[in-house]
Amino acid sequence: MPAKKDPDASTSVPCFYGAELRYRREQAGLTLEQLVEGSFRGISFLSQIERGERGMPMDFARHVDERLGTDGFFQRRCEDAAKARRAGHQWYSAEIPDMEKQAQTLEEWAPNVVPGLLQTGAYMRGLIRYVEPETPPETAEERVNARLARAELWKREDRPTYWGILGESVIRRTPLPPAVLAEQFEHILDVLRSTQSVLQIIPETTSWHPLMNGMAKIMTFADAPPVVYTEGDSTGKIVDYPAHVQAYRRKYDLLRAVALPPEASLALMEEAVRTYKDEAQQGD
């Protein structure tokens, strides 16, 4: 059996408190199962908190302080970790960047916009301008910087294996300048080639297909159960109930079956880059 991997407390505020929680639990001689007893939470949930992948909700912080006799330490500090997660992120997706870092595989379906991990700064600014036009400029720039920081994931040697599926309308029907789109899709191609990632495209002619009503991101981990993240306007949800995760898994596999092959998908994107570059030059 491989040695148990200690959480790196220096990575982030959530990782610091996760490492402290694990230290206090082990000092008290409690197993994961013993600590969650009576909390209405699962062992995998506690394990993800200890690894800094999920925030600690206040009700669980109260439970931990009571069981470990930590005099309100985790109640006082769990909001600090939550604030660290939220910086530059929407409240409903604040946990996702840390989960992406811990994932072994990332598979996502993006029917309407380029996935966050693949976005350029110019694309993200344009997206905010169209979708959330009342966002203050300083808030928009904070979110752009946070989005680009997420993309540092691609530079890691231990990055997760990535498989993405895009709707063709993401490439064909985005109301941004041709130069921005050329840069965006060329960036995607560079990431795919440098990381040996896979991308497929659902043709616009395929009107009905699995997962046609929204995005989905499936994440698997080395020592925790898989989860799914879904998102809509001003809302997002982490799905971890095994039967529901399995249902998403099945639908994603069926979606792959109706998508263009990877080679044809890349060729379509390469053609789009050439087209947008020509349009940008003609507009100069």
LUMFI-158679 format. One line per 4 residues: number of its first residue (from 1); their letters; for each residue x, y, z of N, C-alpha, C. Coordinates in nm, 3 decimals, padded with zeros to 5 digits, m for minus. Each point is the difference from the previous one (the first is absolute). Example, Ala and Ser with C-alpha at 12.3 -4.5 7.8 and 13.67 -1.06 7.14 Angstrom:
residues 2
1> AS> 01.319,m00.569,00.780,m00.089,00.119,00.000,00.090,00.120,00.000  m00.035,00.105,m00.072,00.082,00.119,00.006,m00.077,00.109,00.073
//
This chain:
residues 284
1> MPAK> 00.085,m00.120,00.000,m00.085,00.120,00.000,00.088,00.124,00.000  m00.024,00.099,m00.089,00.080,00.119,m00.003,m00.016,00.081,00.128  00.103,00.077,00.032,m00.004,00.082,00.120,m00.108,00.106,m00.012  m00.060,00.031,00.114,m00.106,00.102,00.002,00.061,00.136,m00.031
5> KDPD> m00.060,00.073,m00.091,00.053,00.129,m00.042,m00.047,00.110,00.095  00.093,00.072,00.059,m00.035,00.108,00.090,m00.046,00.121,m00.080  m00.104,00.071,00.047,m00.042,00.121,m00.069,00.105,00.108,00.011  00.019,00.077,m00.105,00.098,00.109,m00.001,m00.067,00.126,00.054
9> ASTS> 00.029,00.033,00.125,m00.068,00.112,00.065,00.040,00.134,m00.059  00.109,00.004,m00.077,00.046,00.128,m00.056,m00.071,00.037,m00.129  m00.078,m00.091,m00.056,m00.060,00.022,m00.132,m00.103,00.112,00.001  m00.086,00.003,00.102,m00.107,00.097,00.007,m00.055,00.004,00.141
13> VPCF> m00.083,00.101,00.028,m00.064,00.007,00.132,m00.085,m00.125,00.027  m00.085,m00.046,m00.094,m00.076,m00.123,00.026,00.090,m00.119,00.029  00.113,m00.011,m00.070,00.091,m00.111,00.026,00.061,00.011,00.139  00.027,00.122,00.044,00.056,00.020,00.135,m00.096,m00.052,00.105
17> YGAE> m00.127,00.040,m00.011,m00.098,m00.044,00.099,m00.033,m00.147,m00.015  00.007,m00.051,m00.122,m00.021,m00.143,m00.018,00.109,m00.082,00.067  00.124,00.046,m00.016,00.112,m00.069,00.063,m00.010,00.008,00.152  m00.043,00.116,00.051,m00.017,00.016,00.145,m00.111,m00.091,00.052
21> LRYR> m00.108,m00.013,m00.077,m00.109,m00.088,00.041,00.049,m00.144,00.009  00.073,m00.043,m00.099,00.049,m00.137,00.003,00.095,m00.021,00.116  00.087,00.098,00.028,00.094,m00.010,00.112,m00.077,m00.013,00.132  m00.101,00.087,00.020,m00.077,m00.002,00.125,m00.077,m00.132,00.013
25> REQA> m00.054,m00.049,m00.112,m00.074,m00.126,00.005,00.090,m00.116,00.040  00.118,m00.007,m00.062,00.091,m00.110,00.030,00.055,00.010,00.142  00.021,00.124,00.046,00.046,00.019,00.138,m00.105,m00.050,00.099  m00.128,00.014,m00.039,m00.109,m00.046,00.086,m00.023,m00.151,m00.014
29> GLTL> 00.071,m00.063,m00.093,m00.013,m00.144,m00.019,m00.130,m00.041,m00.066  m00.057,00.089,m00.083,m00.126,m00.030,m00.066,00.023,m00.033,m00.147  m00.077,m00.095,m00.050,m00.001,m00.028,m00.143,m00.095,00.097,m00.070  00.005,00.002,m00.132,m00.093,00.081,m00.076,m00.144,m00.036,00.036
33> EQLV> m00.027,m00.128,00.007,m00.135,m00.047,00.029,m00.045,00.045,00.138  00.090,m00.005,00.097,m00.036,00.041,00.136,m00.027,00.149,00.009  00.075,00.081,m00.075,m00.019,00.144,00.009,m00.129,00.044,m00.067  m00.039,m00.062,m00.109,m00.123,00.043,m00.068,m00.125,m00.053,00.068
37> EGSF> 00.015,m00.096,00.091,m00.116,m00.059,00.065,m00.084,00.108,00.069  m00.129,00.003,m00.034,m00.091,00.097,00.059,m00.004,00.133,m00.070  00.074,00.014,m00.110,00.007,00.129,m00.071,m00.089,00.005,m00.122  m00.055,m00.113,m00.041,m00.079,m00.010,m00.123,00.085,00.028,m00.124
41> RGIS> 00.131,m00.022,00.013,00.092,00.014,m00.114,00.067,m00.134,m00.025  00.052,m00.017,m00.123,00.065,m00.124,m00.037,00.150,00.004,00.021  00.060,m00.119,00.000,00.146,m00.011,00.018,00.073,00.069,m00.114  m00.049,m00.017,m00.123,00.068,00.062,m00.115,m00.004,00.152,00.010
45> FLSQ> m00.108,00.054,00.055,m00.011,00.144,00.019,00.108,00.049,00.095  00.019,m00.067,00.113,00.103,00.038,00.095,00.139,m00.015,m00.062  00.020,m00.107,m00.075,00.130,m00.022,m00.063,00.035,00.112,m00.096  m00.099,00.047,m00.076,00.025,00.109,m00.094,00.030,00.131,00.073
49> IERG> m00.064,00.023,00.114,00.032,00.119,00.080,00.144,m00.007,00.049  00.041,m00.116,00.048,00.136,m00.014,00.052,00.105,00.021,m00.109  m00.034,m00.031,m00.123,00.095,00.022,m00.109,m00.010,00.140,m00.059  m00.088,00.084,00.055,m00.013,00.137,m00.050,m00.081,00.010,m00.127
53> ERGM> m00.076,m00.104,m00.035,m00.076,00.000,m00.125,m00.139,00.060,00.017  m00.053,m00.003,00.122,m00.133,00.054,00.025,00.004,00.087,00.126  m00.085,00.102,00.000,m00.009,00.085,00.117,m00.074,m00.068,00.113  00.023,00.049,00.121,m00.067,m00.055,00.117,m00.121,00.085,00.033
57> PMDF> m00.121,m00.053,m00.014,m00.119,00.078,00.035,m00.007,00.020,00.151  m00.071,00.106,00.042,m00.003,00.037,00.140,m00.057,m00.110,00.089  m00.103,m00.070,m00.049,m00.058,m00.104,00.085,00.099,m00.111,00.028  00.083,m00.032,m00.099,00.101,m00.104,00.022,00.114,00.052,00.086
61> ARHV> 00.033,00.129,m00.013,00.103,00.059,00.086,m00.041,m00.008,00.147  m00.128,00.025,00.028,m00.049,m00.011,00.138,00.015,m00.144,00.050  m00.037,m00.094,m00.087,00.010,m00.142,00.036,00.146,m00.037,00.030  00.092,00.044,m00.085,00.141,m00.033,00.018,00.054,00.060,00.129
65> DERL> m00.031,00.127,00.024,00.048,00.064,00.123,m00.051,m00.073,00.124  m00.124,m00.046,m00.006,m00.057,m00.071,00.114,00.067,m00.136,00.021  00.021,m00.074,m00.110,00.058,m00.134,00.012,00.148,00.005,00.036  00.071,00.101,m00.052,00.145,00.006,00.022,00.038,00.091,00.117
69> GTDG> m00.097,00.072,00.055,00.031,00.090,00.110,00.094,00.112,m00.040  m00.024,00.058,m00.116,00.092,00.102,m00.054,m00.047,00.143,00.028  m00.093,00.018,00.094,m00.035,00.132,00.051,m00.041,00.099,m00.110  m00.078,m00.047,m00.096,m00.050,00.089,m00.104,00.098,00.035,m00.109
73> FFQR> 00.117,m00.067,m00.005,00.104,00.034,m00.098,m00.053,m00.010,m00.143  m00.064,m00.112,m00.033,m00.043,m00.020,m00.137,m00.121,00.086,m00.035  m00.083,00.032,00.098,m00.109,00.093,m00.027,00.053,00.139,m00.033  00.102,00.043,00.073,00.056,00.134,m00.023,00.075,00.008,m00.132
77> RCED> 00.058,m00.110,m00.043,00.089,00.005,m00.115,m00.061,m00.049,m00.131  m00.113,m00.071,00.006,m00.052,m00.056,m00.126,m00.043,00.111,m00.095  m00.042,00.116,00.052,m00.037,00.110,m00.087,00.123,00.058,m00.070  00.118,m00.004,00.066,00.124,00.044,m00.065,00.028,m00.084,m00.124
81> AAKA> m00.016,m00.132,00.016,00.021,m00.090,m00.114,m00.101,00.026,m00.109  m00.125,00.026,00.038,m00.103,00.029,m00.099,00.032,00.126,m00.078  00.048,00.104,00.069,00.036,00.124,m00.067,00.115,m00.022,m00.098  00.097,m00.082,00.041,00.114,m00.028,m00.089,m00.047,m00.069,m00.127
85> RRAG> m00.098,m00.088,00.014,m00.051,m00.069,m00.117,m00.077,00.094,m00.092  m00.075,00.092,00.060,m00.091,00.084,m00.079,00.073,00.110,m00.078  00.123,00.032,00.035,00.069,00.112,m00.064,00.004,m00.018,m00.151  m00.072,00.087,m00.071,m00.001,m00.005,m00.146,m00.091,m00.105,m00.059
89> HQWY> m00.074,m00.072,00.084,m00.088,m00.105,m00.050,m00.143,00.026,00.046  m00.095,m00.049,m00.075,m00.138,00.005,00.042,m00.018,m00.088,00.124  m00.091,00.038,00.088,m00.017,m00.075,00.126,m00.033,m00.146,m00.023  m00.072,m00.027,m00.109,m00.047,m00.137,m00.021,00.105,m00.090,m00.063
93> SAEI> 00.110,00.057,m00.048,00.105,m00.083,m00.062,00.133,00.013,00.072  00.000,00.056,00.121,00.125,00.032,00.068,00.083,m00.124,00.033  m00.065,m00.116,00.016,00.074,m00.121,00.035,00.065,m00.067,m00.122  m00.047,00.034,m00.118,00.041,m00.075,m00.119,00.150,00.011,m00.033
97> PDME> 00.063,00.119,00.005,00.142,00.007,m00.034,00.087,m00.094,00.082  m00.025,m00.009,00.131,00.080,m00.090,00.083,m00.029,m00.146,m00.033  m00.123,m00.030,m00.034,m00.033,m00.137,m00.037,00.066,m00.038,m00.133  00.008,00.096,m00.092,00.068,m00.026,m00.128,00.147,m00.035,00.023
101> KQAQ> 00.063,00.069,00.095,00.141,m00.026,00.028,00.023,m00.141,00.053  m00.098,m00.051,00.075,00.015,m00.132,00.062,m00.046,m00.114,m00.091  m00.067,00.033,m00.109,m00.062,m00.103,m00.084,00.104,m00.080,m00.078  m00.033,m00.126,m00.023,00.080,m00.082,m00.091,m00.047,00.015,m00.143
105> TLEE> m00.131,00.012,m00.018,m00.056,00.021,m00.134,m00.105,00.110,00.006  m00.006,00.077,m00.107,m00.103,00.103,m00.019,m00.066,m00.026,m00.134  m00.131,m00.013,00.003,m00.077,m00.016,m00.123,m00.114,00.102,00.006  m00.010,00.082,m00.102,m00.107,00.100,00.007,m00.068,00.022,m00.134
109> WAPN> m00.128,00.035,00.013,m00.085,00.028,m00.115,m00.039,00.147,00.009  00.033,00.076,m00.105,m00.027,00.144,m00.002,m00.085,00.033,m00.123  m00.132,00.012,00.015,m00.086,00.022,m00.115,m00.003,00.143,m00.051  00.035,00.098,00.088,m00.023,00.140,m00.037,00.123,00.090,00.001
113> VVPG> 00.095,m00.027,00.087,00.120,00.085,00.009,00.123,m00.088,00.016  00.115,00.058,m00.028,00.127,m00.069,00.019,00.016,m00.033,00.149  00.041,m00.121,00.036,00.020,m00.034,00.141,00.101,00.094,00.066  m00.022,00.026,00.129,00.082,00.097,00.071,00.148,m00.028,m00.006
117> LLQT> 00.042,m00.126,00.009,00.142,m00.035,m00.001,00.066,00.031,m00.134  m00.080,00.020,m00.104,00.055,00.023,m00.134,m00.018,00.144,m00.048  m00.058,00.086,00.081,m00.030,00.136,m00.044,00.124,00.090,00.004  00.007,00.090,m00.098,00.099,00.108,00.004,m00.059,00.118,00.077
121> GAYM> 00.086,00.093,00.038,m00.049,00.117,00.071,m00.096,00.083,m00.084  00.030,00.017,m00.128,m00.086,00.081,m00.088,m00.137,m00.065,m00.016  m00.002,m00.131,m00.012,m00.128,m00.071,m00.013,m00.082,00.017,00.128  00.065,m00.017,00.115,m00.070,00.013,00.127,m00.056,00.140,00.019
125> RGLI> 00.077,00.102,m00.037,m00.050,00.138,00.012,m00.122,00.020,m00.089  00.005,m00.054,m00.121,m00.114,00.013,m00.091,m00.121,m00.074,00.053  00.023,m00.117,00.059,m00.109,m00.078,00.055,m00.070,00.076,00.112  00.078,00.060,00.089,m00.058,00.077,00.110,m00.077,00.120,m00.055
129> RYVE> 00.056,00.065,m00.101,m00.064,00.119,m00.056,m00.138,m00.032,m00.058  m00.013,m00.115,m00.064,m00.128,m00.037,m00.061,m00.097,m00.061,00.101  00.051,m00.088,00.085,m00.088,m00.079,00.086,m00.032,00.070,00.131  00.096,00.076,00.053,m00.020,00.070,00.127,00.045,00.146,m00.016
133> PETP> m00.070,00.078,m00.080,00.045,00.135,m00.035,00.006,00.098,00.118  m00.065,m00.031,00.110,00.001,00.090,00.115,00.116,m00.027,00.095  00.087,m00.094,m00.034,00.116,m00.030,00.084,00.097,00.117,00.003  00.038,00.053,00.117,00.098,00.109,00.006,00.133,m00.042,m00.063
137> PETA> 00.069,00.094,m00.066,00.125,m00.035,m00.069,00.103,m00.068,00.091  00.013,00.049,00.124,00.100,m00.059,00.089,m00.038,m00.144,00.038  m00.130,m00.026,00.015,m00.046,m00.135,00.030,00.022,m00.092,m00.120  m00.027,00.053,m00.119,00.020,m00.079,m00.122,00.147,m00.039,m00.014
141> EERV> 00.090,00.095,00.026,00.143,m00.029,m00.016,00.048,m00.099,00.106  m00.056,00.009,00.120,00.034,m00.097,00.105,m00.040,m00.141,m00.043  m00.117,m00.009,m00.062,m00.046,m00.131,m00.046,00.083,m00.052,m00.117  00.042,00.090,m00.088,00.087,m00.041,m00.111,00.132,m00.054,00.054
145> NARL> 00.059,00.070,00.096,00.128,m00.045,00.057,m00.015,m00.134,00.070  m00.113,m00.019,00.070,m00.023,m00.128,00.066,m00.017,m00.112,m00.101  m00.068,00.031,m00.110,m00.021,m00.101,m00.106,00.133,m00.040,m00.062  00.086,00.097,m00.026,00.131,m00.030,m00.059,00.088,m00.076,00.098
149> ARAE> m00.013,00.030,00.130,00.077,m00.072,00.101,m00.038,m00.148,00.001  m00.128,m00.030,m00.024,m00.042,m00.139,m00.007,00.076,m00.075,m00.110  00.027,00.071,m00.110,00.064,m00.063,m00.115,00.146,m00.036,00.024  00.058,00.045,00.113,00.136,m00.043,00.036,00.005,m00.151,00.016
153> LWKR> m00.117,m00.059,00.016,m00.011,m00.146,00.009,00.070,m00.070,m00.116  m00.009,00.058,m00.119,00.056,m00.064,m00.119,00.152,m00.013,00.006  00.067,00.080,00.081,00.145,m00.001,00.007,00.054,m00.105,00.096  m00.087,m00.062,00.077,00.044,m00.098,00.099,00.028,m00.135,m00.064
157> EDRP> 00.104,m00.066,00.048,00.030,m00.133,m00.051,m00.107,m00.101,00.043  m00.061,00.023,00.117,m00.101,m00.093,00.051,m00.141,00.049,m00.031  m00.015,00.074,m00.109,m00.132,00.051,m00.038,m00.093,m00.117,m00.031  m00.130,00.022,00.015,m00.095,m00.106,m00.032,m00.009,m00.026,m00.149
161> TYWG> m00.043,m00.118,m00.036,m00.030,m00.033,m00.139,m00.129,00.073,m00.037  00.001,00.063,m00.117,m00.113,00.085,m00.039,m00.067,m00.051,m00.127  m00.134,00.000,00.003,m00.081,m00.034,m00.118,m00.119,00.096,m00.002  m00.004,00.085,m00.100,m00.107,00.098,m00.010,m00.088,m00.023,m00.121
165> ILGE> m00.126,00.041,00.011,m00.093,m00.003,m00.112,m00.066,00.137,m00.010  00.004,00.059,m00.119,m00.060,00.132,m00.023,m00.114,m00.011,m00.100  m00.098,00.086,00.017,m00.101,00.016,m00.104,00.060,00.084,m00.113  m00.031,m00.032,m00.123,00.057,00.074,m00.113,m00.036,00.148,00.004
169> SVIR> m00.114,00.033,00.061,m00.039,00.141,00.008,00.098,00.082,00.082  00.075,m00.065,00.091,00.104,00.070,00.077,00.103,00.059,m00.095  00.025,m00.069,m00.109,00.099,00.045,m00.098,m00.063,00.092,m00.105  m00.120,m00.032,m00.041,m00.062,00.069,m00.114,m00.079,00.125,00.038
173> RTPL> m00.059,00.003,00.120,m00.099,00.103,00.030,00.033,00.074,00.130  00.123,00.049,00.008,00.042,00.078,00.116,00.017,00.145,m00.043  m00.070,00.095,00.063,m00.001,00.140,m00.046,00.119,00.082,00.047  00.121,m00.050,m00.028,00.122,00.073,00.036,00.079,00.029,m00.128
177> PPAV> 00.090,00.098,00.003,00.078,00.034,m00.120,00.079,m00.119,m00.053  00.018,m00.007,m00.132,00.073,m00.113,m00.057,00.140,m00.019,00.059  00.069,00.109,00.031,00.136,m00.012,00.056,m00.005,m00.070,00.137  m00.100,00.032,00.079,m00.015,m00.064,00.132,m00.029,m00.150,m00.016
181> LAEQ> m00.087,m00.031,m00.095,m00.036,m00.140,m00.021,00.117,m00.079,m00.058  00.075,00.060,m00.091,00.118,m00.069,m00.054,00.099,m00.031,00.111  00.024,00.098,00.087,00.091,m00.022,00.113,m00.053,m00.109,00.093  m00.131,00.004,00.026,m00.060,m00.096,00.092,00.013,m00.143,m00.050
185> FEHI> m00.037,m00.023,m00.124,00.000,m00.137,m00.050,00.141,m00.049,m00.031  00.090,00.090,m00.034,00.139,m00.039,m00.015,00.059,m00.040,00.136  m00.041,00.072,00.104,00.043,m00.035,00.135,m00.047,m00.140,00.039  m00.125,m00.031,m00.032,m00.051,m00.134,00.030,00.083,m00.106,m00.072
189> LDVL> 00.029,00.023,m00.126,00.081,m00.096,m00.076,00.138,m00.017,00.062  00.061,00.110,00.045,00.131,m00.009,00.064,m00.006,m00.082,00.128  m00.103,00.021,00.079,m00.014,m00.076,00.125,m00.019,m00.148,m00.030  m00.086,m00.031,m00.095,m00.026,m00.140,m00.033,00.126,m00.071,m00.046
193> RSTQ> 00.078,00.068,m00.084,00.121,m00.063,m00.054,00.108,m00.016,00.106  00.014,00.099,00.086,00.108,m00.003,00.099,m00.030,m00.094,00.116  m00.127,m00.033,00.021,m00.037,m00.086,00.114,m00.055,m00.135,m00.043  m00.001,m00.028,m00.130,m00.056,m00.124,m00.052,m00.144,m00.020,00.049
197> SVLQ> m00.076,00.109,00.003,m00.140,m00.007,00.040,m00.088,m00.031,m00.121  m00.124,m00.031,00.027,m00.094,m00.039,m00.105,m00.116,00.098,m00.004  m00.042,00.037,m00.119,m00.116,00.087,m00.018,m00.087,m00.055,m00.112  m00.130,00.001,00.023,m00.095,m00.035,m00.104,m00.104,00.111,m00.012
201> IIPE> m00.064,00.005,m00.116,m00.101,00.102,m00.026,m00.131,m00.066,m00.042  m00.109,00.047,00.058,m00.133,m00.044,m00.040,m00.047,00.089,m00.114  m00.023,m00.053,m00.120,m00.042,00.084,m00.113,m00.133,00.069,00.028  m00.016,00.117,m00.058,m00.126,00.073,00.016,m00.118,m00.077,m00.060
205> TTSW> 00.028,m00.087,m00.094,m00.107,m00.080,m00.062,m00.054,m00.107,00.094  00.073,m00.027,00.109,m00.047,m00.096,00.099,m00.081,00.076,00.104  m00.127,00.016,m00.025,m00.083,00.087,00.084,m00.030,m00.061,00.136  m00.031,m00.128,00.003,m00.036,m00.067,00.126,00.108,m00.103,00.034
209> HPLM> 00.041,m00.001,00.124,00.104,m00.092,00.044,00.002,m00.003,00.152  00.070,m00.095,00.062,00.010,m00.002,00.146,00.062,00.129,00.054  m00.041,00.041,00.119,00.050,00.121,00.066,m00.026,00.126,m00.082  m00.108,00.003,m00.076,m00.026,00.114,m00.087,m00.046,00.124,00.077
213> NGMA> m00.032,m00.015,00.129,m00.055,00.113,00.074,00.098,00.073,00.090  00.128,m00.037,m00.003,00.093,00.075,00.084,00.138,m00.062,00.008  00.093,00.078,00.055,00.138,m00.044,00.010,00.017,m00.104,00.111  00.112,m00.073,m00.007,00.032,m00.097,00.104,00.151,m00.020,00.002
217> KIMT> 00.056,m00.008,00.120,00.142,m00.029,00.018,00.010,m00.120,00.093  00.062,m00.107,m00.048,00.020,m00.121,00.079,00.145,m00.004,00.047  00.019,m00.015,00.132,00.134,m00.004,00.056,00.020,m00.129,00.078  00.111,m00.069,m00.027,00.035,m00.119,00.078,00.127,00.028,00.078
221> FADA> 00.017,m00.072,00.112,00.111,00.024,00.091,00.067,m00.132,00.037  00.125,00.010,00.045,00.075,m00.119,00.035,m00.056,m00.071,00.122  m00.046,00.079,00.099,m00.043,m00.061,00.126,m00.132,00.057,00.050  m00.087,00.035,m00.093,m00.133,00.049,00.036,m00.096,m00.034,m00.114
225> PPVV> m00.129,m00.012,00.030,m00.097,m00.033,m00.105,m00.011,00.112,m00.104  m00.041,m00.031,m00.122,m00.017,00.102,m00.104,m00.115,00.093,00.032  00.005,00.121,m00.055,m00.108,00.096,00.016,m00.029,00.063,m00.135  m00.116,00.063,m00.010,m00.040,00.073,m00.119,m00.035,00.143,00.041
229> YTEG> 00.043,00.095,m00.080,m00.039,00.139,00.023,m00.086,00.046,m00.116  m00.116,00.057,00.031,m00.087,00.056,m00.102,m00.025,00.146,00.033  m00.034,00.078,m00.103,m00.013,00.144,00.020,m00.106,00.059,m00.091  m00.072,00.099,00.051,m00.095,00.077,m00.078,00.019,00.147,00.031
233> DSTG> m00.094,00.084,m00.039,00.009,00.143,00.028,m00.005,00.023,00.151  00.107,00.056,00.055,00.007,00.038,00.142,m00.019,m00.118,00.094  00.035,m00.119,m00.044,m00.012,m00.116,00.087,00.095,m00.110,m00.046  00.041,m00.081,00.094,00.084,m00.115,m00.031,m00.021,m00.106,00.107
237> KIVD> 00.029,m00.125,m00.032,m00.025,m00.109,00.095,00.103,m00.110,m00.018  00.051,m00.050,00.114,00.087,m00.117,00.001,m00.086,m00.122,00.027  00.004,m00.096,m00.091,m00.076,m00.124,00.013,00.096,m00.110,00.044  m00.025,m00.060,00.117,00.089,m00.106,00.046,m00.073,m00.129,00.038
241> YPAH> m00.132,m00.001,m00.008,m00.074,m00.123,00.027,00.035,m00.102,m00.109  00.052,m00.118,00.038,00.055,m00.094,m00.099,m00.092,m00.032,m00.117  m00.129,m00.023,00.027,m00.091,m00.035,m00.110,m00.015,00.114,m00.098  m00.002,00.124,00.050,m00.013,00.115,m00.088,00.128,00.023,m00.080
245> VQAY> 00.114,m00.019,00.067,00.128,00.013,m00.071,00.008,m00.103,m00.112  m00.043,m00.121,00.028,00.003,m00.105,m00.102,m00.092,00.033,m00.117  m00.114,00.064,00.028,m00.090,00.039,m00.108,00.065,00.105,m00.090  00.070,00.095,00.060,00.073,00.099,m00.080,00.111,m00.068,m00.080
249> RRKY> 00.067,m00.097,00.064,00.108,m00.071,m00.069,m00.051,m00.068,m00.126  m00.115,m00.064,00.011,m00.059,m00.070,m00.114,m00.040,00.098,m00.110  m00.061,00.112,00.039,m00.043,00.098,m00.100,00.122,00.063,m00.069  00.107,00.024,00.075,00.120,00.057,m00.061,00.060,m00.097,m00.102
253> DLLR> 00.003,m00.127,00.034,00.052,m00.100,m00.093,m00.085,m00.006,m00.127  m00.132,00.010,00.015,m00.087,00.001,m00.117,00.020,00.127,m00.083  00.027,00.111,00.069,00.027,00.126,m00.072,00.126,m00.013,m00.085  00.102,m00.063,00.055,00.123,m00.021,m00.077,m00.029,m00.079,m00.128
257> AVAL> m00.095,m00.092,00.009,m00.029,m00.086,m00.114,m00.061,00.077,m00.116  m00.070,00.111,00.029,m00.064,00.076,m00.109,00.085,00.121,m00.043  00.115,00.021,00.066,00.088,00.111,m00.035,00.089,m00.037,m00.118  00.054,00.102,m00.064,00.099,m00.024,m00.105,00.125,m00.066,00.060
261> PPEA> 00.070,m00.083,m00.075,00.126,m00.057,00.050,00.099,00.111,00.035  00.096,m00.027,00.089,00.097,00.103,00.038,00.071,00.064,m00.119  00.042,m00.081,m00.099,00.073,00.056,m00.114,m00.087,00.097,m00.079  m00.125,m00.038,m00.024,m00.090,00.087,m00.074,m00.033,00.125,00.082
265> SLAL> m00.009,m00.014,00.131,m00.029,00.114,00.086,00.114,00.101,m00.003  00.123,m00.049,00.006,00.115,00.090,m00.007,00.007,00.069,m00.137  m00.030,m00.074,m00.105,00.002,00.059,m00.134,m00.103,00.111,m00.011  m00.116,m00.020,00.060,m00.105,00.103,m00.003,00.047,00.125,00.075
269> MEEA> 00.068,m00.019,00.112,00.048,00.114,00.076,00.115,00.071,m00.072  00.087,m00.075,m00.064,00.109,00.060,m00.078,m00.055,00.084,m00.114  m00.104,m00.051,m00.064,m00.065,00.077,m00.107,m00.060,00.129,00.055  m00.060,m00.007,00.119,m00.058,00.118,00.062,00.107,00.104,00.031
273> VRTY> 00.115,m00.044,00.047,00.110,00.093,00.029,00.043,00.073,m00.127  00.017,m00.074,m00.110,00.039,00.062,m00.126,m00.105,00.101,m00.046  m00.127,m00.037,00.012,m00.108,00.088,m00.043,m00.002,00.128,00.082  00.012,m00.011,00.131,m00.004,00.120,00.086,00.124,00.087,m00.020
277> KDEA> 00.114,m00.061,m00.027,00.120,00.080,m00.028,m00.017,00.079,m00.129  m00.056,m00.064,m00.101,m00.025,00.071,m00.128,m00.098,00.115,00.021  m00.106,m00.026,00.077,m00.099,00.106,00.026,00.062,00.114,00.079  00.088,m00.032,00.092,00.065,00.105,00.079,00.091,00.085,m00.087
281> QQGD> 00.072,m00.064,m00.092,00.089,00.075,m00.091,m00.081,00.088,m00.095  m00.113,m00.050,m00.047,m00.083,00.079,m00.091,m00.061,00.121,00.070  m00.019,m00.013,00.132,m00.058,00.109,00.076,00.100,00.107,00.040  00.129,m00.030,m00.016,00.104,00.100,00.037,00.004,00.116,m00.099
//
